[in-house]
Structures are given as structure tokens and as C-alpha cells.
């Protein structure tokens, strides 16, 4: 029996986090959830995580900072970032952190599954040193 892919879903919006977790479990991922950066870090250090699905805005915290911290523990950790604010999709490369995909909420489950699976088999694109044009 193949080991299930372990994914950490981090979103401060409980309804979004729970919905994503339910959809991912139905597609046979082993899913763990967190609402804050502290919860996410605790979840991450308690078990092996294959990929992280992470909101850019986590209340007063920042998903980019969390990803950088997680990658300090697990370099090359596959990551898909998500946001409900389309303007952040253009600002995100300022962070100089490579991710596999940036998804705008709401998104279709088939697109999410594709991005997650692609992220597990291909390295992320190189991080950018300058912002995208607006």
C-alpha cells in the first residue's frame, strides 16, 4: 500500500480551511490543518509533511514568513500559496521565495489537485529578485 501524501493546510479562515481539508481528504491526501503560524509550525514539527498549502494572509501573520521558517527546517519543501486578494499575486515575488503556484481564491478543486501533484514532482521556479510589473 502506498503511503498517502501528507499536506499541511494553513488558513486563518476556519470555513475555508475545513472545506479544503475535507476536499483533500476525499482525494486521499492525509491532511493536517492550522489557523496560525504557531499552530502550523507545531504541526510541521510533529510529523513529516510532503507539501504545504498556505494562505498569504494569516490574520496579523504572514504566510511568506512562515514558509521561509518551514523551509529552514525542510529545504525545498513544496508549497502552493493562496490568496483572496488578486493584487497579492503580483506582489508576492517581492518575497524572493520560490513557490510552485499562486492560486486566487476561490479555485476549483481539479486545479488545486493539479497544482499540488505538479508541486510534488517538479522543483519550484527560481525566486525572483524584483517585483512583477503591475
C-alpha positions as CSV (number, residue, x, y, z in Angstrom):
1,X,0.0,0.0,0.0
2,X,1.4,3.4,-1.0
3,X,1.9,6.0,1.7
4,X,-0.6,8.8,1.5
5,X,0.7,12.3,0.7
6,X,0.8,14.4,3.9
7,X,-0.3,18.0,3.4
8,X,-0.5,20.9,5.8
9,X,-3.3,23.4,5.1
10,X,-2.7,26.8,6.7
11,X,-5.6,29.3,6.6
12,X,-6.9,31.6,9.3
13,X,-10.4,31.4,7.9
14,X,-11.9,28.3,9.6
15,X,-14.6,27.6,6.9
16,X,-12.0,27.7,4.1
17,X,-9.5,25.6,6.0
18,X,-12.1,23.0,6.9
19,X,-13.5,22.9,3.3
20,X,-10.1,22.5,1.8
21,X,-9.2,19.7,4.3
22,X,-12.4,17.9,3.5
23,X,-11.9,18.1,-0.3
24,X,-8.3,17.0,0.1
25,X,-9.1,14.0,2.3
26,X,-11.7,12.9,-0.2
27,X,-8.9,12.8,-2.8
28,X,-6.9,10.6,-0.5
29,X,-4.4,13.1,1.0
30,X,-3.6,12.8,4.6
31,X,-4.4,16.4,5.8
32,X,-3.4,18.5,8.8
33,X,-4.7,22.0,9.4
34,X,-3.6,25.1,11.2
35,X,-5.1,28.5,11.7
36,X,-2.0,30.4,12.8
37,X,1.7,30.4,12.1
38,X,2.4,29.0,15.6
39,X,-0.1,26.1,15.0
40,X,1.4,25.4,11.6
41,X,4.9,25.3,13.0
42,X,3.8,22.9,15.7
43,X,2.0,20.7,13.2
44,X,5.0,20.7,10.9
45,X,7.5,19.7,13.7
46,X,5.2,16.8,14.9
47,X,5.1,14.8,11.7
48,X,6.6,14.6,8.2
49,X,4.9,17.0,5.8
50,X,5.2,16.5,2.0
51,X,3.7,19.8,0.9
52,X,2.1,22.9,2.3
53,X,-0.9,24.8,1.1
54,X,-0.6,28.2,2.6
55,X,-2.6,31.4,2.7
56,X,-0.6,34.5,2.2
57,X,-2.5,36.5,4.9
58,X,-2.9,34.8,8.2
59,X,-4.5,37.5,10.3
60,X,-1.6,39.5,11.7
61,X,0.9,37.0,10.4
62,X,2.3,36.4,7.0
63,X,2.4,33.1,5.0
64,X,5.6,34.1,3.3
65,X,7.4,34.4,6.6
66,X,6.0,31.1,7.7
67,X,7.1,29.4,4.5
68,X,10.6,30.7,5.0
69,X,10.7,29.4,8.5
70,X,9.4,25.9,7.5
71,X,12.0,25.7,4.7
72,X,14.6,26.5,7.3
73,X,13.7,23.1,8.7
74,X,13.0,21.3,5.4
75,X,14.7,23.0,2.4
76,X,12.9,22.5,-0.8
77,X,9.5,22.0,0.8
78,X,6.9,22.1,-2.0
79,X,4.5,24.9,-1.4
80,X,1.4,26.3,-3.0
81,X,0.3,29.7,-1.9
82,X,-3.3,31.0,-2.0
83,X,-4.9,34.4,-1.5
84,X,-8.3,36.0,-1.8
85,X,-6.7,39.3,-2.9
86,X,-5.6,39.2,-6.5
87,X,-3.2,42.1,-6.1
88,X,-1.1,40.0,-3.9
89,X,-0.4,37.6,-6.7
90,X,1.7,40.4,-8.3
91,X,3.4,41.5,-5.1
92,X,4.4,38.0,-3.9
93,X,7.6,37.7,-5.8
94,X,9.0,40.6,-3.8
95,X,9.4,38.0,-1.1
96,X,12.1,36.2,-3.1
97,X,10.7,32.8,-2.1
98,X,10.1,30.3,-4.8
99,X,6.7,28.5,-4.8
100,X,5.1,26.2,-7.3
101,X,1.9,28.0,-7.6
102,X,-0.1,31.1,-6.5
103,X,-3.8,30.5,-6.5
104,X,-6.5,33.1,-6.2
105,X,-9.5,32.0,-4.0
106,X,-11.9,30.6,-4.8
107,X,-10.4,28.0,-7.1
108,X,-11.7,24.7,-8.5
109,X,-10.7,21.5,-6.8
110,X,-9.3,20.0,-10.0
111,X,-6.9,23.0,-10.4
112,X,-5.9,22.7,-6.8
113,X,-5.2,18.9,-7.2
114,X,-3.2,19.5,-10.3
115,X,-1.1,22.2,-8.7
116,X,-0.4,20.1,-5.6
117,X,0.6,17.0,-7.6
118,X,2.7,19.0,-10.0
119,X,4.4,20.6,-7.0
120,X,5.4,17.2,-5.7
121,X,7.2,16.1,-8.8
122,X,8.8,19.3,-10.1
123,X,11.2,21.8,-8.4
124,X,9.8,25.3,-7.9
125,X,10.7,28.0,-10.4
126,X,13.6,30.2,-9.3
127,X,12.6,33.0,-6.9
128,X,12.6,36.5,-8.4
129,X,14.7,39.3,-7.1
130,X,12.3,42.0,-8.4
131,X,8.6,42.5,-8.4
132,X,6.4,41.6,-11.3
133,X,5.1,44.6,-13.3
134,X,1.7,45.7,-12.1
